[in-house]
């Protein structure tokens, strides 16, 4: 089923599509950001700063780090009354194509014994989500954000679709503003290879492997 444009504002285009076998729509947003792709990668990976741009974020953490490019992640967001807080545990994998100048970040829900469901928080399901970052030039990057999720709980599909259609626009607008702000402030280092932007995660991975060898 094809994508249908539902909104275009501030340089951000939003689309929706029906998903076979689901009453919940999938949503996609597309935008151009006036920063390097490296800054966008850093903003997405910089968990201590996530609250600066992720709407209603309560907490965000890495549950398991398999490699610098693959992990299990946890996100908890505050609900809007009378809807309860939601959280999600998901598998995240980055696929880097240095030739195309592209990074694809794939995400989907998983269960993990290290992060069981918590009282008072509804465990949502992320059926499919991804970011696609593509270099346009040294200081310009295209970004595509796609989302298909189920908030679970008592929320009917029509209400879920109403609120979730806002996600791509809100996310891309906030991500764009955060990235352009931090690029001007030169917060992050600049590398020659897309792989090098995952060096901080690589160091964490090496530390984790070293600790495991001690036991």
N, C-alpha and C positions, 0 to 999 in steps of 0.2 A: 504494500500500500504506500502510495507516494506522499511526499511532504506537501503541506499546504501552508502558504505564508499567512500568518495571523496578525503580525505587527511589524512595523519598521519605525524606529525612533532613535535619535542620537547616534546614527550610524550602526545600530544593532538591528539585525533582522531575526525575527522569531518565526518558527515553523512548528506545526503539529502534524501528527499522522496517527491513524488508527493502527492498532496492533492486533493481528489475528488471534482470537481466543481470549482477548482481554477487553474489559470495559474501560480500562485506563489508557489514556492517550500517551504517546511518546512526544517529547518536545525537544527542539533543537534551536540553538542560537548561533549566529555568526557575526563576527566583528573583526575590525582591523585595529590593532593596538600600536601606538607609536613608541615602541620599545624594541629592543633586541629580543630574540627568542629566549636567550639566557636569563633575562630578567623575569620573564613569565615563568620559566621553569623554577627559578628560585622562589618566586612568590608562592607558587603552588606547593612547593616542598617545605616552605618556612613555617612550620607549625606554630612556633611561639607568636607569630604575627597573624595567624589566621583570624583571630577575633577582630582584627582591624578592618576586615573586608567581608567575612562570611556572615551573612545575616543570621541573627539569633543563635549564634554558636555558643554552646555551653562548654564543650571540651572536644579536643581532637588529639588522638594519640596513635602511635604505632604499636600494634599488638605483637606482631612477629615480623622480623626483617630477614627474608630468605636470601636476597641478594640486593645490591644497591638499586636494582630496577624492579624488584618484586617484593611485596609485603602484604601483611594483613593489617588493615587500618580500622580505627573506631572513631565514629563521629556521633556526638550528642547535641541536639538542637532543642531550644526552648519552644514549647508550643504556644499557640495563640488562643487565649481563653475562648471557649471551653475545651479546646483540644489539648490533650496531654502532650508532654515532651515526647520526642521520638529519638531513637538512636539506631545506628546501623553498623554492622560489622561486615567489612567487605575486602575482597581480594583486589589488589591494585598491581598492575604491571605496565611498565613503560617500554614501548618499542621505539627504538631510535633508528632512523634512516639518515645517515650522514650525507649520502649522495643527494637525496631529495631535500635535505634540510628540514626534516619533519620529525616530530615526536608525537606518538599516539599513546595516550594514557587510558587503559581499559580498566573498568571497575564493575564488579558484581558481588552480590551478597554471598556470604558463607557463614557457617557456624564454627565457633572456636571455643574450646573448653576454657580458655583463658579469659573469655569475655562473655559470661552467661547473661541472660536477661536480668534486668534490675527492676525492683519494685517501683511502681509509679511512672515507669518509662515504657512506652510501647516500642517493641522491636519492629522497625520498618524493613521492607525488602527492596533492594536495589536490583531489579531484573537486569538492567543493562545501562551503563553510563560510560561516556568517554569524552576526553578532550583531544582535539587534534590541533597541534601548533605547527605552523609552516612559515619558514623564513620568506619574507618578501624582499627585504634588503637589510642592511646592517642595523637599521633602527626602525624597522616596521615588520610586524608579524601578524598573520591571520590566525584567528582562533575560532574553533568550532566546539561547542559544548552540547552534548546530547544526553538525554535523561529519560528513563522509563522506570518508574518506581511505584511501589504500593505502600501507602502510609500505615496500612493495617488498622486494627482497632475498629471502632464503630463508624468511621467516616465513609459515607456513601461515595460511589465513583464520581458522581457529578460535582460534588464538593471538592474531592481530591483533584479532579481535572481543573476546576476553577482556580484553586490555589497553586497547583503545580505548574500551570502555564506561565506563572510569574517568575519561576525559578531561572530560566535561561537569561531573561533580560536583567534581573536583579544581580545574578552571578557575574555575567559578563561586564555589566556596568561597573560593579564594585571592583572586579579583578582588573579591568582596564585602568580605573582611577588609581588603584594601589600600585600597579606596575609602573605607570607613567610617573607617579610621585617618587617612587623609590629609585627609578632610573635617574631622575634629575638629581637626587641626593647621592647617587653613586654608592648605594648601600652594598651592592653585591660585586664580587670580582668578575672580571671578564676573561673567558677562556677561548681557545681556538677550536675546540672540538665540543660537540654536543655531549659526548660522554663525560667530559670533564665537569659538567654542571652537576653530575651525580657524585662527585668526589666526596663531599661531606657525608653522604649516605654510605659511600664505600668505606670511609674511615670508621663509621659506626659499625658496619658489617665486619670489618677486620677486628675491631675491638671485641665484638660479640663472639667471633670464632675463637679468639685468643682466650677469652674467659671460659668458654666451654672446654677447651683443652686442659684447663687447670684442674678439672674435676673428673 
